[in-house]
Amino acid sequence: MNSPSIPDTAKAIVKSTYNSPIAKQFFRAVPTQKGLSLSSPEMRIAVSLLLGVDLDMSASTCFGCPKSNKPLTMYHALSCKWYGGLIYRHDLVKCVIGDICRHAQAFYELEPKHIFAQDKTRPDILIHFGKDGHDIAYDLTIVNPVRNEAAVNSTLRDEQGFLATEEKVKADKYAEKCAMSGTSFCPIVLSAFGGVLNNSYSTGLSPLIHRIRKNHFCAPNWAAPDRTIYWLQRISIALWSGNVAKVKPFLAQGRPALL
């Protein structure tokens, strides 16, 4: 990792995934059912993104970006705001977290309306009667640690610090409003490669998964022997499915280059 011959982008991807309990589940998932499956073309695109194998892009410049005409790389495509796909990726992961809530027998709502008086802002998930009897608002954000040079440098310096910056953005948006309504707030911050903010995992995802009763979980295969591994695999596959959908429209003829 200290070798100057390794691109900083590759180092940042490794740094963003190395200690993540979610990222490590991607290659462990056995595609035996829909929630754990990527098609062969999807898997080729996902592996290319993860390993830095260049994809065959449709152009050299992203003409969708106003004025800037940024270079069209596969990592720019992963987070370009001027084409669709970001909301789709977000919603795929959000729905898996909603499934976790359902299996944990939590009384929850997706995108609850009117949670804040006279305010149209709404979190992704609201769990009623959560910890200590208080409602808990979850809001998910997925960020690309290699979206630009500043993100790469920040990730290399402190991967958790980079994700924590996004946590602060969410907290500034929701924390005060939640406090005024007597609701706890829990931001869920993921990187596009499966990294997760430690606080998001320990106070948000892990407690929810552990509310699922062991006798209600049936291992789908040998690679998902317990409830925690299974649900982390579901999150990982949903994330990568969204990544592929985000990048695919930018590819030449919609196909990845041969590996």
C-alpha positions as CSV (number, residue, x, y, z in Angstrom):
1,M,0.0,0.0,0.0
2,N,3.0,2.3,0.5
3,S,4.3,1.7,-3.0
4,P,4.3,4.8,-5.2
5,S,3.4,2.6,-8.1
6,I,-0.1,2.0,-6.7
7,P,-2.6,4.7,-7.7
8,D,-4.0,6.8,-4.8
9,T,-7.5,5.8,-6.1
10,A,-6.8,2.1,-5.5
11,K,-5.3,2.9,-2.1
12,A,-8.4,4.9,-1.1
13,I,-10.7,2.0,-2.2
14,V,-8.8,-0.4,-0.1
15,K,-8.7,2.0,2.8
16,S,-12.5,2.5,2.6
17,T,-13.3,-1.2,2.7
18,Y,-10.5,-2.9,4.7
19,N,-12.1,-2.8,8.1
20,S,-15.8,-2.7,7.0
21,P,-18.0,-5.6,8.2
22,I,-20.2,-4.9,5.2
23,A,-17.6,-4.7,2.4
24,K,-16.0,-8.0,3.3
25,Q,-19.3,-9.8,2.6
26,F,-19.5,-8.9,-1.1
27,F,-17.3,-11.8,-2.3
28,R,-18.7,-14.2,0.3
29,A,-22.3,-14.0,-0.8
30,V,-23.5,-17.1,-2.7
31,P,-26.1,-16.1,-5.3
32,T,-28.7,-18.7,-4.4
33,Q,-31.6,-16.3,-4.2
34,K,-32.7,-12.9,-5.5
35,G,-31.5,-10.9,-2.6
36,L,-27.9,-12.2,-2.9
37,S,-27.6,-12.3,-6.7
38,L,-25.9,-10.2,-9.4
39,S,-26.0,-11.3,-13.0
40,S,-22.7,-12.1,-14.8
41,P,-22.5,-8.7,-16.5
42,E,-23.4,-6.9,-13.3
43,M,-20.6,-8.9,-11.5
44,R,-18.1,-8.0,-14.1
45,I,-18.9,-4.3,-13.8
46,A,-18.8,-4.5,-10.0
47,V,-15.5,-6.3,-9.9
48,S,-14.0,-3.8,-12.4
49,L,-15.0,-0.9,-10.1
50,L,-13.7,-2.6,-7.0
51,L,-10.4,-3.7,-8.5
52,G,-9.7,-0.6,-10.7
53,V,-10.0,-2.5,-14.0
54,D,-10.9,0.2,-16.5
55,L,-14.4,0.0,-18.0
56,D,-15.1,1.0,-21.6
57,M,-16.7,4.4,-21.2
58,S,-19.0,5.9,-23.9
59,A,-17.0,9.2,-24.1
60,S,-13.9,10.9,-22.7
61,T,-15.9,13.8,-21.2
62,C,-19.0,13.9,-19.1
63,F,-21.1,16.3,-21.2
64,G,-23.9,16.0,-18.6
65,C,-21.9,18.1,-16.1
66,P,-22.8,21.7,-16.8
67,K,-19.9,24.0,-17.7
68,S,-17.2,21.8,-16.3
69,N,-17.3,18.9,-18.8
70,K,-15.5,16.6,-16.3
71,P,-13.4,13.7,-17.6
72,L,-15.7,10.7,-17.8
73,T,-14.1,8.0,-15.7
74,M,-15.9,5.0,-14.2
75,Y,-15.5,6.6,-10.8
76,H,-17.0,9.8,-11.9
77,A,-19.9,7.9,-13.4
78,L,-20.4,6.3,-9.9
79,S,-21.4,9.6,-8.4
80,C,-22.3,12.0,-11.2
81,K,-25.2,14.0,-10.0
82,W,-26.4,15.0,-13.5
83,Y,-27.7,11.6,-14.5
84,G,-30.1,9.3,-12.7
85,G,-29.2,6.4,-10.5
86,L,-28.2,7.9,-7.2
87,I,-31.7,7.7,-5.7
88,Y,-32.2,4.2,-7.1
89,R,-29.0,3.0,-5.4
90,H,-30.0,4.7,-2.2
91,D,-33.5,3.2,-2.3
92,L,-32.2,-0.4,-2.9
93,V,-30.1,-0.2,0.3
94,K,-32.9,1.6,2.2
95,C,-35.4,-1.2,1.3
96,V,-33.0,-3.8,2.7
97,I,-32.7,-1.9,6.0
98,G,-36.5,-1.7,5.9
99,D,-36.6,-5.5,5.5
100,I,-34.3,-5.8,8.5
101,C,-36.7,-3.7,10.5
102,R,-39.6,-6.0,9.4
103,H,-37.8,-9.2,10.4
104,A,-36.8,-7.5,13.7
105,Q,-40.6,-7.0,14.3
106,A,-40.0,-3.3,14.6
107,F,-43.0,-0.9,14.1
108,Y,-41.5,1.2,11.3
109,E,-42.3,3.5,8.4
110,L,-40.4,4.2,5.2
111,E,-40.1,7.9,4.5
112,P,-42.7,8.9,7.1
113,K,-44.7,12.0,6.4
114,H,-45.4,14.8,8.8
115,I,-42.8,13.7,11.4
116,F,-41.8,17.3,11.9
117,A,-44.4,20.0,12.5
118,Q,-44.7,22.3,9.5
119,D,-41.7,20.8,7.8
120,K,-41.6,18.6,4.7
121,T,-38.2,17.1,5.6
122,R,-38.5,13.4,6.3
123,P,-35.9,10.7,7.2
124,D,-35.7,7.4,5.3
125,I,-37.0,5.2,8.1
126,L,-38.8,5.9,11.4
127,I,-38.9,3.2,14.0
128,H,-41.7,3.7,16.6
129,F,-41.0,2.8,20.2
130,G,-37.4,2.1,19.6
131,K,-34.6,2.4,22.2
132,D,-36.0,3.4,25.7
133,G,-39.4,3.8,24.1
134,H,-38.4,6.7,21.9
135,D,-38.9,6.8,18.2
136,I,-35.7,6.6,16.1
137,A,-35.2,8.3,12.7
138,Y,-32.7,6.6,10.4
139,D,-31.4,8.5,7.4
140,L,-29.1,6.9,4.8
141,T,-26.4,8.5,2.8
142,I,-23.9,6.8,0.4
143,V,-20.8,8.6,-0.6
144,N,-18.0,7.9,-3.1
145,P,-14.6,8.1,-1.5
146,V,-12.9,8.4,-4.9
147,R,-15.3,10.9,-6.4
148,N,-12.6,13.6,-6.7
149,E,-9.0,14.2,-5.5
150,A,-10.2,15.8,-2.3
151,A,-12.2,12.8,-1.4
152,V,-9.3,10.4,-2.2
153,N,-6.9,12.4,0.0
154,S,-9.4,12.7,2.8
155,T,-10.0,8.9,2.7
156,L,-6.3,8.2,2.7
157,R,-5.8,10.4,5.7
158,D,-8.7,9.1,7.7
159,E,-11.4,6.9,6.2
160,Q,-13.7,7.2,9.2
161,G,-13.1,11.0,9.3
162,F,-14.2,11.2,5.7
163,L,-17.5,9.3,6.5
164,A,-17.9,11.4,9.7
165,T,-18.0,14.5,7.6
166,E,-21.1,13.2,5.8
167,E,-22.5,12.2,9.2
168,K,-22.3,15.8,10.3
169,V,-24.1,16.9,7.2
170,K,-27.0,14.6,8.1
171,A,-26.9,15.7,11.7
172,D,-27.1,19.3,10.8
173,K,-30.2,18.5,8.7
174,Y,-32.1,16.3,11.2
175,A,-30.7,16.3,14.7
176,E,-32.3,19.5,16.0
177,K,-35.6,18.7,14.4
178,C,-35.6,15.2,15.9
179,A,-34.7,16.5,19.3
180,M,-37.6,19.0,19.2
181,S,-40.1,16.1,18.4
182,G,-38.6,13.8,21.0
183,T,-37.1,11.5,18.4
184,S,-33.6,10.0,18.4
185,F,-31.6,10.4,15.2
186,C,-29.3,7.8,13.7
187,P,-27.5,8.6,10.4
188,I,-26.4,5.6,8.4
189,V,-23.3,6.5,6.3
190,L,-21.9,4.0,3.8
191,S,-19.2,4.4,1.1
192,A,-20.0,3.3,-2.4
193,F,-17.6,0.4,-2.0
194,G,-19.2,-1.0,1.2
195,G,-17.3,1.0,3.9
196,V,-19.4,2.0,6.9
197,L,-19.1,4.6,9.6
198,N,-18.3,2.7,12.8
199,N,-21.0,4.6,14.7
200,S,-23.6,3.9,12.0
201,Y,-22.9,0.2,12.3
202,S,-22.6,-0.1,16.1
203,T,-25.6,2.1,17.0
204,G,-27.8,1.7,13.9
205,L,-27.4,-1.5,11.9
206,S,-26.0,-4.0,14.4
207,P,-28.7,-3.5,17.1
208,L,-31.4,-3.9,14.5
209,I,-30.0,-7.1,13.2
210,H,-29.7,-8.5,16.7
211,R,-33.3,-7.9,17.3
212,I,-34.1,-10.6,14.8
213,R,-34.9,-13.8,16.7
214,K,-32.5,-16.6,16.0
215,N,-35.3,-19.1,15.8
216,H,-36.8,-16.9,12.9
217,F,-33.6,-17.1,10.9
218,C,-33.0,-20.0,8.5
219,A,-29.5,-19.9,6.9
220,P,-30.0,-19.8,3.1
221,N,-26.6,-21.4,2.4
222,W,-23.3,-22.3,4.0
223,A,-21.8,-18.8,3.3
224,A,-24.5,-17.0,5.3
225,P,-24.6,-19.2,8.5
226,D,-26.1,-16.6,10.8
227,R,-28.4,-13.6,10.7
228,T,-25.7,-11.0,10.9
229,I,-23.7,-12.3,7.9
230,Y,-26.9,-12.8,5.9
231,W,-28.1,-9.3,6.3
232,L,-24.7,-7.7,5.7
233,Q,-24.5,-9.7,2.5
234,R,-28.0,-8.3,1.5
235,I,-26.8,-4.8,2.2
236,S,-23.6,-5.3,0.2
237,I,-25.4,-6.9,-2.8
238,A,-28.0,-4.1,-2.8
239,L,-25.3,-1.5,-2.8
240,W,-23.4,-3.1,-5.6
241,S,-26.5,-3.6,-7.7
242,G,-27.1,0.1,-7.3
243,N,-23.5,0.9,-8.2
244,V,-23.8,-1.1,-11.4
245,A,-27.1,0.6,-12.4
246,K,-25.5,4.0,-11.8
247,V,-22.5,3.3,-14.0
248,K,-24.0,1.2,-16.8
249,P,-25.6,4.1,-18.8
250,F,-22.1,5.6,-19.2
251,L,-20.6,2.5,-20.7
252,A,-19.9,2.1,-24.4
253,Q,-22.9,0.0,-25.7
254,G,-23.8,-0.6,-22.1
255,R,-21.2,-3.3,-21.6
256,P,-18.0,-3.5,-19.5
257,A,-14.7,-4.1,-21.1
258,L,-13.5,-7.7,-21.2
259,L,-11.6,-8.6,-18.0
